[in-house]
Amino acid sequence: MNSSTKPHLLGLLAGLFLAAALVLSALLVSRAWLKIAETQNIVVTGSARRAVRADLAVWRGMFSVEADTLLEAQQRLKVDLGKVQAFLTAGGFTNSIFSPINIQELQATQRDELGFIQQRTSGYRLTQNVEVRSSDVDRITELNQQSTVLVERGVLFTPLPPQYLYTRAGEAKIEMLAEATQDARARAEQIAAQGGRSLQTLRAARMGVFQITPVHSSDTSAEGLNDTTSLEKTILSVVSATFSLK
């Protein structure tokens, strides 16, 4: 082999090595891409909504009296207690819960003969709370509206707004988590189909906070909401799901 053919042969070998290196590199990249493609995931959020109605209502109120002496205050409170019990019984509630009596001394200031200010007991204020619970939420609403009758009868009565609760939220939560996961899968399938892919398996699911809000409310909280102000409510369950792609 003469010297003139050596550069040509070396160039040919270099070209062959370069081509082989490119092919090998392409194969490695292809295998790496396939490996990445097999482990690619899609993360979506699914939700489920359900309209419910409160099935338990809690109504509370308080009444108080004031008098110069403790005995007189106790006698007045006993009379008012009878009026409150009669009002509740007339409304069909006989299982009311009355709290122990709270006694508060009323203080007044006066100056003694030397001009010094002194505190003295000027009377007593006695307060008692009442609580009514019922699954008849509409009757509780009526009871709250009619409580002004007690004021007309001379009772210093202060009602609190009824609390409306949904006691089957725990059962609904389990069912709605499944519904929210199904919704997440449907969303993931739509997204994957746009890229010519399909879902493989559910890899992970994380439950979001449970929201119970008044109907048509868009309020949410990171800690979750549990509305007690409205009869008609909406329950929202959210799930963040991770699916692997084929």
C-alpha positions in Angstrom: 0.0 0.0 0.0 1.5 3.2 -1.1 1.6 6.4 1.0 -1.0 8.1 -1.2 -3.7 5.7 -0.3 -3.2 5.9 3.5 -5.0 9.2 4.1 -7.9 7.9 2.0 -8.1 4.7 4.1 -7.8 6.6 7.4 -10.7 9.0 6.3 -12.8 6.0 5.4 -12.2 4.4 8.8 -12.9 7.6 10.6 -16.2 7.9 8.7 -17.2 4.4 9.6 -16.4 5.0 13.3 -18.4 8.2 13.2 -21.4 6.6 11.6 -21.3 3.7 14.1 -21.0 6.2 17.0 -24.1 8.1 15.7 -26.1 4.9 15.3 -25.1 3.8 18.8 -26.0 7.3 20.2 -29.3 7.2 18.5 -30.1 3.8 19.9 -29.1 4.9 23.4 -31.3 8.1 23.1 -34.1 6.0 21.8 -33.9 3.5 24.7 -33.7 6.4 27.2 -36.7 8.1 25.6 -38.7 4.8 25.8 -37.7 4.4 29.5 -38.8 8.0 30.2 -42.0 7.4 28.3 -42.8 4.4 30.3 -42.4 6.3 33.6 -44.2 9.4 32.5 -47.2 10.4 34.7 -50.1 12.8 34.5 -51.5 14.5 37.5 -55.1 15.7 37.4 -57.7 16.9 39.9 -61.1 15.4 40.1 -64.1 16.6 42.0 -67.6 15.5 43.0 -70.5 17.6 44.2 -73.6 16.7 46.1 -76.7 18.7 47.2 -77.9 17.8 50.7 -80.3 19.2 53.3 -79.5 19.6 57.0 -80.9 16.7 59.0 -80.3 18.1 62.5 -80.9 21.6 63.9 -79.6 23.0 67.2 -81.1 26.0 68.7 -79.8 27.9 71.8 -80.9 30.8 73.8 -80.4 32.5 77.1 -82.5 34.3 79.6 -81.6 36.4 82.7 -83.0 38.4 85.5 -81.6 41.1 87.9 -82.7 41.8 91.5 -81.4 43.5 94.6 -81.1 40.3 96.5 -80.1 36.8 95.5 -83.3 35.3 96.8 -85.4 37.7 94.8 -83.3 37.0 91.6 -83.8 33.2 92.1 -87.5 33.7 92.4 -87.8 35.7 89.3 -85.6 33.3 87.3 -87.8 30.4 88.4 -90.9 32.2 87.1 -89.1 32.9 83.7 -88.0 29.3 83.6 -91.6 28.2 83.8 -92.5 30.5 80.9 -89.6 29.2 78.7 -90.6 25.6 79.4 -94.2 26.3 78.6 -93.2 28.0 75.3 -91.0 25.0 74.3 -93.7 22.4 75.3 -96.3 24.3 73.3 -93.9 24.0 70.3 -93.6 20.2 70.8 -90.2 20.2 72.4 -90.0 18.4 75.8 -86.4 17.3 75.8 -84.8 20.7 76.2 -81.5 21.0 78.0 -81.1 23.7 80.6 -77.7 24.7 81.9 -76.9 25.3 85.6 -77.6 28.8 86.8 -74.8 31.4 86.4 -74.7 33.9 89.3 -73.0 37.3 88.9 -72.7 39.9 91.5 -73.4 43.4 90.3 -71.0 46.0 91.6 -71.5 49.7 92.2 -69.1 52.4 93.4 -69.7 54.9 96.2 -67.7 57.3 98.3 -67.4 56.8 102.0 -67.4 59.6 104.7 -63.8 60.3 104.0 -64.3 60.6 100.2 -62.7 57.2 99.3 -64.3 55.2 96.5 -65.5 51.8 97.5 -67.1 48.9 95.7 -70.3 47.4 97.0 -72.7 44.7 95.8 -75.7 46.4 94.3 -77.6 43.3 93.1 -77.4 40.0 91.4 -77.8 38.8 87.8 -78.8 35.2 87.2 -78.5 33.7 83.7 -79.6 30.3 82.4 -79.0 28.8 78.9 -81.3 26.4 77.0 -80.6 24.1 74.1 -83.0 22.3 71.8 -81.9 19.6 69.3 -84.2 18.1 66.7 -84.2 16.3 63.4 -87.3 18.4 62.5 -85.2 21.3 61.2 -88.3 23.3 59.9 -89.8 23.3 63.4 -86.6 24.6 64.9 -86.7 27.4 62.4 -90.3 28.3 63.4 -89.3 28.0 67.1 -86.6 30.6 66.6 -88.9 32.9 64.8 -91.6 32.7 67.5 -89.2 33.2 70.4 -90.2 36.9 70.4 -93.3 35.7 72.3 -91.1 35.2 75.4 -90.1 38.9 75.4 -93.7 39.9 75.1 -94.3 37.7 78.2 -91.7 39.6 80.2 -88.7 37.3 79.7 -85.4 38.8 78.9 -84.7 36.2 76.3 -81.9 36.3 73.7 -82.0 33.6 71.0 -79.0 32.5 68.9 -79.4 31.7 65.2 -80.1 27.9 64.7 -77.3 25.7 63.6 -78.1 23.4 60.8 -76.0 20.2 60.6 -75.7 17.4 58.1 -74.9 14.3 60.2 -74.3 11.9 57.3 -71.3 13.8 56.0 -68.9 10.9 56.9 -70.9 8.4 54.8 -71.1 10.9 51.9 -67.4 11.5 52.1 -66.5 7.9 51.3 -68.9 7.7 48.4 -67.8 11.0 47.0 -64.1 10.2 47.1 -64.8 7.4 44.7 -66.8 9.7 42.5 -64.1 12.3 42.5 -61.5 9.7 41.6 -63.6 8.6 38.7 -63.9 12.2 37.6 -60.1 12.5 37.8 -59.7 9.5 35.5 -62.1 10.9 33.0 -60.2 14.1 32.9 -56.9 12.3 32.6 -58.2 10.2 29.7 -59.3 13.3 27.8 -55.9 15.0 28.2 -54.0 11.8 27.3 -56.0 11.2 24.2 -55.1 14.7 22.9 -51.5 13.5 22.9 -52.2 10.2 21.4 -51.6 8.4 24.7 -53.7 6.3 27.1 -53.8 5.7 30.8 -52.1 2.8 32.4 -52.5 2.6 36.1 -53.5 4.9 39.0 -50.2 5.4 40.8 -51.3 7.7 43.6 -54.3 9.6 44.9 -54.4 12.4 47.5 -57.6 13.5 49.1 -58.3 17.2 49.3 -60.2 18.9 52.1 -64.0 18.4 52.4 -66.1 21.5 51.8 -69.7 21.9 53.1 -71.0 25.2 52.0 -74.4 26.9 51.4 -76.0 26.3 48.0 -74.5 28.5 45.3 -71.6 29.5 47.5 -68.1 29.4 46.0 -66.2 29.8 49.3 -63.4 27.3 50.0 -60.8 27.0 52.8 -57.5 25.2 53.0 -58.7 23.7 56.3 -62.2 22.8 54.9 -65.6 24.3 55.6 -68.5 23.0 57.5 -71.4 25.3 57.1 -74.0 25.4 59.9 -76.0 28.5 58.7 -78.1 27.1 55.9 -80.6 24.3 55.5 -79.6 23.6 51.9 -76.0 22.8 51.4 -73.5 21.6 48.8 -70.7 19.1 49.6 -67.5 19.2 47.5 -65.0 16.5 47.5 -61.6 16.9 45.6 -59.0 14.3 44.7 -55.6 14.8 43.2 -54.7 11.7 41.2 -51.5 10.5 39.4 -51.8 8.1 36.5 -49.0 6.5 34.5 -49.3 6.7 30.7 -48.9 4.1 28.1 
